[in-house]
Amino acid sequence: MTASATDILPTDQSIGDVSRQLTGIPLHFPARRQWWIGMAVAVALLMLFIVSVIELFTRGVGIWGLNVPVTWAFAIHNYVWWLGIGHAGTLISALLLLTGSEWRNSLNRFAETMTLFAVACAGIYPVLHLGRPWYLYWMFPYPATMGVWPQFRSPLEWDIWAVLTYLSVSVLFWYTGLIPDLANARDRATRRGWQVFLGILALGWRGSTIHWHRWSRTYRIMAAIAVPLVVSVHSEISLLFAASQLPGWHSTLFPPYFVLGAAFSGFAVVSVIAVALRAMFGLENLVTRKHFDVLGKVLLATGLMTGYGYVFEVVDVLYGGNPHDLQTLLDRTTGAYAWLYWGAVVFNFVPLQLLWWRAVRRTGWALLLVSVSVIIGMWLERYMILVTTLYRDFLVSSWSHYTPTFWDWSTYFGTIGLFLVPFLLAIRFIPVISIFETEKTLLDEREARDG
């Protein structure tokens, strides 16, 4: 059997072969050496995070480079960056499920897994930034004897509810989609330990018609809930900035600008993971060059929309004529932090133009390099948005530069370990690609080809 030009997967592979290949990853784990190297690096970064947090709790947030007027810096900057990365998993899985786009089926599982741990890395930052994180429970409405309630008009309160809601829905959506594959792996497992472990997680799934009916309805309901959360959560984050009166932030452009930027950075990370896992586990038959091609197109599209936000932000400032906004724009383009602005422009949009060429989009290492460039560019952009607005306050007497300290950097790099360790464990113990959805894609392609 030969694949047609429209097939996303090669049709010369049997359903049984795909099932054995994907269940064999957790049951037999063919990539031990690469996985252990990655885990060693991830654990080292996680230990750096633990040391940084201990130092932070011992000495306070003064170990960071915070000062007046830059009282927001790496903590909020990396919070926004991590949460943006986490949005692509929901977009790929939930939105494309509802629209019936079958190219998602080889990507959605690890994209959803990425979302969980990226959101966890984002959520840890507001907790660390509290200064006294052991009083985190003050952020929740509980029956306090003094009758004191949280200040629901505080942006910090918005963070708590936005992140917890998004994380909760993402976990439920991820686990719901995983249940049939856990049962598949359970039925193929030969060791008693694996059978018990996977059997408990599969919740007694037997693949009956009623099971599939209830599962399909639940899965689509969860997807319908998750999609608007992507927009609402990152719009809320943008309002942390836009609700203020500070020049450079007080703009109605911020909600769509932040949502598109989140999708842009998130799809870049999905592309990096897709290229890496394809090479690590030999998944060339399931994560094909056509998947790279589609990822490249989506990355290019979200990048162009983000670039439109850059252009419109300048037009908005020039049209408005507010002197404070004009000064902030001048600071961003020619001031002490101009390297951030132009670095974001170059890293985000110059290599991105290579994706206009189909050959580049379908080449793994080229897509990888462009995606890494975007990840760096979006990190610089979040840094630029924060610092270039805050370092020159309305009061000239409070102007001051911000320089991150060793502990700023160590906490940030430590969160990369906080992301990688559970992600690597997840790809070790669960099917990294959705088995039943991949099989469905193969069947649909064969039916379409056979007429």
C-alpha positions in Angstrom: 0.0 0.0 0.0 1.3 3.5 -0.8 0.4 6.7 0.8 -1.3 9.4 -1.1 -0.1 13.0 -1.2 -2.8 14.1 1.3 -2.0 11.4 3.9 -0.5 12.7 7.1 0.8 9.2 8.1 2.3 6.5 5.9 -0.5 3.9 5.4 1.9 1.0 4.8 2.0 0.3 8.6 -0.5 -1.9 10.4 -2.6 -0.9 13.4 -1.0 -3.6 15.4 2.5 -2.3 14.6 1.6 1.2 15.7 0.1 -0.1 18.9 3.1 -2.3 19.7 5.5 0.6 18.9 3.9 3.1 21.2 3.2 0.8 24.1 6.7 -0.5 23.8 8.1 3.0 24.8 6.9 2.8 28.4 7.0 -1.0 28.6 10.5 -1.6 27.1 11.9 2.0 26.8 14.2 2.0 23.7 15.9 5.3 24.5 17.6 4.7 27.8 20.9 6.4 27.1 19.5 9.6 25.7 16.9 9.7 28.5 19.4 9.3 31.3 21.6 12.1 29.9 18.6 14.4 29.7 17.5 13.4 33.2 20.9 14.0 34.6 20.9 17.6 33.2 17.3 18.1 34.4 18.0 16.9 37.9 21.1 19.2 38.2 18.9 22.1 37.2 16.2 21.0 39.7 18.7 20.9 42.5 19.8 24.4 41.5 16.1 25.4 41.8 15.8 23.9 45.3 19.0 25.6 46.5 17.7 28.9 45.1 14.3 28.5 46.8 15.9 27.7 50.1 18.1 30.8 49.8 15.0 32.9 48.9 13.0 31.6 51.9 15.9 32.2 54.2 16.9 35.7 53.1 13.8 37.0 51.3 13.2 38.5 47.9 15.9 41.0 48.4 18.4 38.5 47.0 16.8 39.2 43.6 17.6 42.4 41.7 14.4 44.1 42.6 14.5 47.8 43.4 12.6 51.0 43.1 10.9 51.4 40.7 11.6 48.0 39.1 9.6 46.0 41.7 8.4 43.5 39.1 11.1 41.6 37.2 12.2 38.0 36.7 9.4 36.5 38.8 6.5 38.0 36.8 8.5 38.0 33.5 9.2 34.2 33.7 5.7 33.6 35.0 4.2 35.1 31.8 6.8 33.3 29.6 6.1 29.9 31.1 2.4 30.3 31.0 2.5 31.3 27.4 4.5 28.1 26.6 1.8 26.1 28.3 -1.0 27.4 26.0 0.1 25.6 22.8 -0.7 22.2 24.3 -4.4 23.2 24.8 -4.6 24.8 21.4 -3.2 21.8 19.6 -5.3 19.3 21.4 -8.6 20.9 22.3 -9.1 23.4 19.5 -8.0 21.0 16.8 -10.1 18.2 18.3 -13.2 20.3 18.0 -12.3 21.3 14.4 -11.5 17.7 13.4 -7.9 18.3 12.4 -6.3 14.9 12.4 -2.7 16.1 12.1 -2.9 16.8 15.9 -3.1 13.1 16.8 0.7 12.5 16.7 1.4 15.7 18.7 -1.4 16.3 21.2 -0.2 13.9 23.9 3.3 15.4 24.5 1.9 18.9 23.9 -0.7 18.4 26.7 2.0 16.9 28.9 4.2 20.0 28.2 1.3 22.2 29.2 0.9 20.7 32.6 4.5 21.2 33.7 4.9 24.6 32.0 1.8 25.9 33.9 3.3 24.4 37.1 6.5 26.3 36.5 4.5 29.5 35.9 2.4 29.0 39.0 5.4 28.6 41.3 6.6 32.1 40.6 3.7 34.1 42.2 4.1 31.9 45.2 7.9 32.7 45.5 7.2 36.4 44.8 4.9 36.7 47.8 7.8 37.1 50.1 6.1 35.1 52.8 4.9 32.0 50.8 3.8 30.1 53.9 0.9 32.5 54.0 -0.3 31.5 50.6 -3.6 30.3 52.1 -4.5 34.0 52.7 -5.2 34.2 48.9 -8.1 31.8 49.3 -11.6 32.7 50.7 -11.7 30.6 53.9 -13.8 31.0 57.1 -11.3 33.2 59.0 -12.3 34.1 62.5 -11.4 37.8 61.8 -13.7 37.9 58.8 -10.9 39.0 56.5 -11.4 38.1 52.8 -8.9 38.3 49.9 -8.8 41.5 47.9 -10.4 40.3 44.7 -9.4 43.5 42.9 -5.7 42.6 43.3 -3.9 41.2 40.3 -2.2 38.7 42.5 -5.6 37.3 43.4 -6.3 37.1 39.6 -3.1 35.0 39.2 -4.2 32.5 41.8 -7.6 31.7 40.3 -6.5 31.9 36.7 -3.6 29.5 37.1 -5.4 27.0 39.3 -8.4 26.9 37.0 -6.3 26.4 33.9 -4.1 23.8 35.5 -7.1 21.9 36.9 -8.9 21.8 33.5 -5.6 20.9 31.7 -5.0 17.9 34.1 -8.5 16.6 33.6 -8.4 17.0 29.9 -4.9 15.3 29.7 -5.9 12.4 31.9 -9.3 11.8 30.1 -7.5 11.5 26.7 -5.0 9.1 28.3 -7.4 6.5 29.7 -7.9 4.4 26.5 -4.1 4.3 25.9 -3.4 3.3 29.5 -5.8 0.3 29.0 -4.0 -0.6 25.7 -0.6 -0.6 27.5 -2.1 -2.6 30.4 -3.4 -5.3 28.0 0.0 -5.6 26.4 2.1 -5.6 29.6 3.7 -8.9 30.6 5.0 -7.9 34.0 2.7 -7.9 37.0 3.8 -4.6 38.2 3.0 -2.8 35.0 -0.4 -4.6 34.8 -1.3 -3.4 38.2 0.0 0.2 37.7 -1.6 0.7 34.4 -4.8 -1.1 35.4 -5.3 1.3 38.3 -4.7 4.3 36.1 -7.0 3.0 33.3 -10.0 3.0 35.8 -11.4 -0.3 34.6 -11.5 0.7 30.9 -12.7 -2.2 28.7 -13.4 -0.5 25.5 -17.1 -1.2 25.4 -19.5 0.9 23.3 -20.8 2.6 26.4 -17.3 3.4 27.6 -16.4 5.0 24.2 -19.7 6.9 24.1 -19.2 8.4 27.6 -15.5 9.0 27.0 -16.1 10.8 23.7 -18.7 13.1 25.2 -16.6 13.9 28.2 -13.5 14.5 26.1 -15.2 17.0 23.8 -16.9 18.8 26.7 -13.5 19.2 28.4 -12.1 20.5 25.1 -14.9 23.0 24.8 -14.1 24.2 28.3 -10.4 24.4 27.7 -10.3 26.4 24.5 -11.8 29.6 26.0 -9.6 29.2 29.0 -6.6 29.8 26.8 -7.9 33.2 25.7 -9.3 34.2 29.1 -6.2 33.2 31.2 -3.6 35.0 29.1 -6.0 37.9 28.7 -6.1 38.1 32.5 -2.3 38.1 32.6 -2.2 41.0 30.1 -4.6 42.9 32.4 -2.0 42.7 35.1 -0.2 45.2 33.0 -3.0 47.0 31.0 -5.1 47.7 34.1 -2.3 50.0 35.4 -1.7 53.6 34.2 1.9 53.0 33.3 3.1 54.1 29.8 3.8 51.1 27.6 1.2 48.9 29.4 -2.0 50.9 29.5 -3.4 49.6 26.2 -6.4 47.7 24.9 -4.0 45.9 22.5 -2.5 43.8 25.3 -5.1 40.9 25.6 -4.9 39.8 21.9 -1.2 40.6 21.8 -0.4 38.4 24.8 -2.6 35.5 23.6 -1.0 35.5 20.1 2.5 35.8 21.7 1.7 32.8 24.0 0.6 30.7 21.0 3.7 31.7 19.2 6.1 30.7 21.9 4.1 27.6 22.8 4.1 26.2 19.2 7.9 26.8 19.1 8.4 24.6 22.2 6.0 22.0 20.7 8.2 22.0 17.5 11.4 21.5 19.6 9.8 18.6 21.5 8.5 17.0 18.3 11.9 17.0 16.7 13.6 15.7 19.8 11.2 12.9 20.6 11.1 11.9 16.9 14.9 11.4 17.0 15.0 9.9 20.5 12.4 7.1 19.9 12.6 6.6 16.1 9.1 8.0 15.5 9.7 8.9 11.9 6.6 6.9 10.8 4.3 8.8 13.2 5.8 12.3 13.5 6.4 12.8 9.8 7.8 15.6 7.7 4.2 16.6 7.0 3.8 17.3 10.7 6.9 19.5 10.6 5.4 21.2 7.6 2.1 22.0 9.4 3.9 23.1 12.6 6.1 25.4 10.5 3.0 26.9 8.9 1.3 27.5 12.3 4.5 28.9 13.7 4.8 31.3 10.8 1.2 32.3 11.0 1.3 33.0 14.8 4.6 34.8 14.3 3.2 37.1 11.7 0.2 37.9 13.9 2.5 38.7 16.8 4.6 40.9 14.5 1.4 42.7 13.6 1.1 43.4 17.3 4.6 44.9 17.3 3.7 47.2 14.4 0.3 48.2 15.8 1.8 49.0 19.2 4.1 51.6 17.5 1.2 53.0 15.4 -1.0 53.3 18.5 1.6 55.2 20.4 2.3 57.6 17.5 -1.4 58.1 16.8 -2.2 58.7 20.5 0.6 61.2 21.0 0.8 60.8 24.7 4.2 62.2 25.7 4.8 59.5 28.3 4.0 56.7 25.9 6.2 58.3 23.2 9.1 58.5 25.7 8.7 54.8 26.6 8.7 53.9 22.9 11.9 55.9 22.5 13.4 54.3 25.5 12.6 50.8 24.1 14.1 51.5 20.7 17.1 53.7 21.6 17.5 53.6 25.4 19.6 51.5 27.8 17.5 48.4 27.1 17.2 48.9 23.3 19.1 45.6 23.0 16.1 43.8 24.4 13.7 45.4 22.0 15.8 44.8 18.9 16.9 41.4 20.2 13.2 40.4 20.4 12.6 41.7 16.9 15.5 39.8 15.4 15.1 36.5 17.2 11.4 36.4 16.7 11.0 37.5 13.1 14.3 37.2 11.1 14.9 33.4 11.2 11.1 32.9 11.1 11.0 34.1 7.5 12.8 30.9 6.5 9.6 29.1 7.1 8.1 30.5 3.9 10.1 27.8 2.1 8.6 24.3 2.3 11.9 22.6 2.3 12.9 24.4 5.5 9.6 23.6 7.2 10.0 19.9 6.5 13.6 19.7 7.7 13.8 18.8 11.4 17.0 20.6 12.3 16.0 23.8 10.5 12.6 23.8 12.2 14.4 23.2 15.5 16.8 26.2 15.1 14.0 28.5 14.1 11.9 27.4 17.1 14.8 27.9 19.5 15.2 31.4 18.1 11.5 32.1 18.7 11.7 30.8 22.3 14.7 33.2 23.0 13.0 36.1 21.3 9.8 35.7 23.3 11.8 35.5 26.5 13.5 38.8 25.5 10.1 40.3 24.7 8.6 39.6 28.1 11.7 41.0 29.7 11.5 44.1 27.5 7.9 44.8 28.3 8.5 44.7 32.0 11.8 46.6 32.5 11.5 49.3 29.8 8.3 50.5 31.4 9.4 50.3 35.0 12.9 51.5 35.1 11.8 55.1 34.3 9.0 56.0 36.6 6.9 59.1 36.5 9.2 60.5 39.1 12.6 61.3 37.7 14.1 61.0 41.2 13.2 57.2 41.3 14.7 56.3 37.9 16.9 53.2 38.3 18.3 50.4 36.2 17.5 46.8 36.8 20.1 44.1 36.7 19.2 40.4 37.5 21.4 38.8 40.2 22.8 35.3 40.3 19.7 34.2 42.2 17.4 35.6 39.6 19.2 33.5 37.0 19.5 30.4 39.2 15.8 30.4 40.0 14.9 30.7 36.3 17.3 28.0 35.1 16.1 25.9 38.0 12.5 26.1 36.7 13.7 24.5 33.5 14.7 21.5 35.6 11.4 21.7 37.3 9.8 21.4 33.9 12.1 18.7 32.4 12.2 16.2 35.3 8.5 15.5 35.4 8.2 15.7 31.6 11.0 13.1 31.1 9.3 10.9 33.7 6.0 11.3 31.9 7.4 10.2 28.6 9.0 7.2 30.4 5.8 5.9 31.9 3.0 6.8 29.6 2.5 6.5 25.8 4.2 9.6 24.3 1.8 9.6 21.3 -2.0 9.0 21.5 -2.4 5.4 20.3 -6.1 5.2 19.6 -6.2 8.6 17.8 -3.2 7.6 15.6 -4.9 4.4 14.7 -8.0 6.3 13.9 -6.0 8.6 11.6 -4.6 5.5 9.8 -8.1 4.0 9.3 -9.6 7.2 8.0 -6.7 7.7 5.5 -7.2 4.1 4.2 -10.9 4.5 3.9 -10.4 7.8 2.0 -7.9 6.2 -0.3 -10.0 3.1 -1.0 -13.1 5.2 -1.6 
